[in-house]
Amino acid sequence: MLKSFAGGRLFGATWGPNPARVLVLHGWRRTHADFDPVFDQAPATAGAVGLDLFGFGATPSPPAAWGSRDYARAVADVFADPGVLGDRVVVVGHSFGGRIALLLWEFVPDRIERMVLTGVPLLDRSDRRMQPAFGFRMVRRLHAWGLVGDARMESLRQRHGSADYRAATGVMRDVFVRVLHEDYRQAIAAIQCPVDLVWGADDTETPLEVAERALPLFSSASLTVLPGVGHLVPTEDPRDLAAAVLGPGDQPVAPGRVDRSSDRTAFPRPGGRPSPRSR
């Protein structure tokens, strides 16, 4: 059943009882429903809240071209809703939702017990082309000068833009462009709670090498690799994601704990750095 949060500004759903011990944030062009397979089969006592982020699902678009920090500030308001979230929660972020989770620490650090991040663009991928094609850049400049019409410019955007860019319209296209150019290294360094990176080995949207390079930037983190899984971990491998969040029982798994029954790995090295391994 759809529910409202933060004074009716956000919509989403809950699984299990409140106050919830888990908050989930979905990816770009997705909704909270991605996490139905994760929590529908979880123990009845495992409470979670899933939001439709602004511009997706039942929640309207933001009033301006928000960045991840603006989204995080709005999500932080949910922590003030009476009886919705527990005193300390596990924040689960997939892709775009993980960007927001990183910035959420800035607003409610005392309420976050741990983060589970999957498919999040923590850093630029090593093969990313930093600039669009020269011809496109020239036409874009001519358009800014009024020498190329809107229809011609949009045609080129559709040809050169990514699928997410082409699908976005209005303010959400501006949000997409803004978020795409954000840098999270300072946010990563500021996070003081344990972080579990759960990655599909076959993720082509945010490849595993991104997680591997970001791993040592966290103060305390582990990496679990899921063989044969792509970018949409919540729907492709809900069982292992649930294990990362909840552990073998109905309690959110403690930092550094290992669930041997599913061969998860989260072994910090001496000195607090994790040893990346595949399950």
N, C-alpha and C positions, 0 to 999 in steps of 0.2 A: 504494500500500500504506500502511495506517495505521501511524503510528509514534508512540512516546511520547517526551516531553521533560520536562525539569525533574524528574527522579526519578520519572517515571510520573504526575505530576500533570496534565499537559497532553498532548493528543493532536493529531495533525495529519498532514501529509504533506510530502514534499520533491519538488522538481523539479530534475533535473540533479544535478551532483556537490556533495559537501560538501568543505570548509566552504563554506556558501552565502554569497552576497554580498547577498542580498535577504531580508528578513523581511516577511511580509504578515499583516495583521490585518483580519479580516472585519467586516461590519456586524451590526447587531442582527437576531436571528432568521435569521442566515445561517451559513455554515460556510466552511472553507478551500476547499471545492470551487468557490466562486465564481471563484477565480483559476485554475482549470484551463484555461479558454480563453486566459488571458494567457500562461501559461508552457508549455503543452503544445506550442505551435508556436515557442517561443523556441529559440535556438541551444542545442545540447547542453551547451555549457560554461557556460550561464547558470544557476547554482545558486540555488535559492530554498527557503525554509521557510515553510509556511503552517500556522498553528495553528487549532485549534478552541478558541475562548475559553471560559472557564468558563460552563457553562450552555447550551452550544450544541454540536451535533454529537456527537462521541464523548467530550467532556470533561464531567465531572459539574458540577453547580451549585456555586457557592462556598458556604462554610459559614455565611455571614452576608450581610447586604445590603451588598455591596461597592460602592465607588465606583470611578471610573476610576483613581485612584491605587493602590488595592488591586490592580486588574487589572494595572496597569503593573508593580508590584512583583513580581507573580507571573511576568509575561512576562520580566522582567529575569533571572530564574533560568535561562532558556534560554541566555543568553549565557555561562553558566558550564558548559554541557554541552560536553565535549571534542569538538572537531572538527565541531561542528554549524554554527556561524556563523563567518565570517571576522573578522579583527581589526576591520574597520569595514564597516558594512553600510548599505544603503538600506532604510529602514523605510517600508512602504506601508500606509496606513490608510484603509479605507473606512468612512464613517459612524461607528458606534460604535467600530470599530477605530482610527479617527483620533483619537478622544478619548483612547484609551489611548496612542497614539503620542505625543501632546503631553506626557503625564505621564511617558512612558518616558525622555525626555531627563533628567529629574531623577535617574534611577538609573544610567544608563549613557551619559553624554554623550560619553565618549571612544570609544565603540563605534559611534556613529551618524555616518555620512558625510553623509547627506542624508535628507530625508523627502519622500514623495509622498503628498499627502492629497487625497481625493476624496469629495464629499458629506458632509463633516464639519460638525456643528453648532458651528462655531467661536465663533459669537455667536448670541444669540437672533434669530430672524427678525423683521424689522421689523413684520410684521402679526400677531405672536403675541399671543393673548389671555392676559394675565398671570394671571388668576384664572378658575376655573370659574364656571358660572352660580350666581347667588345661591341659588336653590332647592337646588341640589346641595350647596353649602357648608353650608346650614342642616341638611339631612338628615345630612350627615357629622358635624356637631357633635352632633346628637341621638343618632346612633349611638355616638359616643364616650361619651356620658352613659348609654348603655344603654337609651335610649328608642325606638330603632329597631332592628329585628332584622337579623341578618347577611344573610338572604336578600333583604330589601328593599334593603339597602345595596349588595349585589353586583349586583342588578338595575339600580340607578342607575349603578353603575360601568360596567356593560356598555353602558348607553345613552349615557353622556356621555364615556367614555374613548376614547382613540385605539385604532386596530387593534392596535398593538403592546402597549398596556396591557391590552386585553381578552384578547389571546393569552397574556400572561404569567401564570404561576401561582406560588404559593408564594414562595420567596425571590427569584425572578427578577422578580416584580412589584415587590418592594421595591427591588431593584437598579435597575429601570427608573425608578422615581420619584426615587430618589436621584440618579442620573446626569442625569436631565432638568433638575435644578435646579443643576447645577454651572456654575461660571464659569471660563473658560479664559484670561482676558486676562493674568493673571500668568504662566501657563505659556507662552503664546505669546511674551510679551516676553522670557522667559528663554532661549528656544531660539536657539542661536548657529550652527547649521548651516543650509545653504541648504534652502529649502522650495519645492517645486513644487505648486501647487494645480491640479488637473485636474478641471474641472467640466462636467457636462452642462448645456447651455443650457436644457433643458426639465425640469430637476430641480424637482419640486414639494415634495419632502420637505424638502430644504435648498436653497432657491433660490439662484441665482447671486448675488443681491444680498448674501447672507451672506459669500460669498468675497470679493466686491469691497470690502465694509466691513472685513473682517479683514485684507486684503492689507497695508495700511500698518502694521499692528501687528507684523508680523514684521521681524526685523532684516535678512533677505535672503530675498526670495520672488518668485515669478513666478506668473502665472495663465494657464492655457491653457483656452479654452472650446471645448467639443465640440458643434457644432450638431446638433440633432435627437436628442440623447442625454438620457436622464432620470437618475434617481438611481442606478441599478444599473450604474455605469460598467464594473466588471469583466466583466459578462456582456453588456452592450449594446455596448460598444466596446472589446473586449480589445486590438485592434491598437494603438489610439492610447495606451491605458494602458501597454502594453508598450513603446511607443516612448518614453514619458515616463520609464519606469523604466530601460530598457536601452539606449535610443538605437538607431542603425541597425545596430550590431554586437552582439557578445555581452557587452560590458562595460557595467556600470551607467553611465549617461550622467553626464558631469562637470557640476558646478554651472555654470549659466549657458550651457551648450552648447546649440546649436540644431540640430535635425535638419531640414535643408531639404527632405529627400526627402518628409517627411510634413507639411511646412509648420507644424511646431510653433513656438510663439513663447515665448521666455523671455528678454526683453531687460531687464536691469537698467538703470535710469536712472543717470546720474552721481550719486554719493552712496550707491549701493547699493540704492535702491528700484526695484522692477520696474515696468515699464509694462504694464498689463493690456491684452491684445489677444485677439481671437478668431482661431482658426485657420480 
